[in-house]
Amino acid sequence: MHGKIIRGTYPWHCQAANRFVFPPIKLGYGNPDGMVTGRQLLFYQQISKEGPGVVILEPVSVTLEGREHPRQPCIHLPGSAMELLVWATGAVQNTPEIPGIKNQYALTSVEYLTAQREIGGPRVLVIGAGRTGIEIAEKLGREGYKVVATKRTDPIGSMMEMITRNLALKRIGKMGNVIIIPHTTVMAFLEKSVDITQDGARMSLEPFQTVILASGMLSALGPDEEIRNLVSSIEIIGDAREVQDIFSAMRAGYELATKY
């Protein structure tokens, strides 16, 4: 059924009915043996008819032993032969090791953007002024925080579409409470200052009440030896192979599907 829907059409050329996304949830409707049940299929059929433009299916386990709960569906079942495993586990936050950072109130960009943790004070240091760092700096600036965003390498707002980047930097340029410092590396967090280097020159900044790590993402760990021994072939795609963007990940998935 799904092959008929996308055959001859690239998914990034498709137009969703709306921008609502149904997120993956752990239903607990599976069979204790790891099999998908009619109850699960009926649930997703009903959800898709209610209007979300995109429906993301629930997490599945590779093996029975690796399940998070007793009724989680499994890819590899006893007695089954799995010829191909597609490893698309995405990326994880890059957290640089900076002397003294463990003594700071620090959170990752993911924690901030998903509202897992709150800002701890009026002065905020954003480490990393790429696409995510720029978005965070502008948002905090609009909310009245005093923000300093550092970028170790060029360009500012990397991986942003050019017009979007220029407009964001123009808006930030009008804010008196947001400063972006390029070619800058945070060297250490001290008791009464933050040591940085800019173009080789060492200098200090006043302390910050919050540090947000927006220093990029890294590919998640690949399959271990036990998993590799379960299948004859493994394809690693998307951010798990190389961190890019959602459109590149979708294209990798589509091209892999057409390959097989």
C-alpha positions, 0 to 999 in steps of 0.5 A: 500500500505504501509503495503505491502511495509514493511510487514515482514521486519523491516525498519532498515533492509531496504536499501534506494535507496540513502541518500537523504531525502525530508523534510516535507513542508507545501504544502497548497494543503489540503481541507479547511475541513481538508481532503487530496486531490488528488493534495497532493497524486499526489505531493508525487507520483511525488516526490517519483519517482524523487529519494529521498531515504526517503520522510517525509510527511507534518505536520498535525494538530490534530484538525481543530482549531489547524491548522497552515494554512487553508488547513493543513490536520487534523487527527480528523475531525468533525463527525469522531471517532478517536480510537487511537492517536499515540503521536510521537512528539519527544524531545526538547533541555534541557536548564539548568538554570545556574546563569548568563547564560542569560548575555552570548551569548548562543545558543543551539546545535540545533541552532548551527548545523542547522546554525540558529546562528553563533559563537560569538568569538574565545573562545567557551564553550560547556556544555555537552560532549556527542555524540552531544557535542563531534561532536560540539567540534571537528568541532569547533576545526578544524575551529580554535576555542579555545574550552572547553567542560565540561561533568558532568557525565560519560562517555565522548561521551555517546550514541556514538558507541564505535569505533566512539567515540574512533576515535573522541576522538583520533582526538580531542586529537591531537588538541591543541585548544580543551580541554574536562573536565570530571566530571565537572559542570558549576556553574555560569557565572561571569563578569570576569570568569566562575565558575566550580566544578570538582570532588568537587573542585571549580575552575574558567575559563576565560570568553568565547565569545560563550556558546553552550548548548549540555546538552541533550534532553528532551521528548516533552510535552505529550497530554493535557486533551483536546486531551486526551478527543478526543480519547479512546486510546493514544500510546506515542512512540519514543523520546516523551516517552523516548529520545534514538536514531533514530533507537529506534524510528523507531523500536517503530513505527514499533512494534506499527504498527504491534500491531494494 
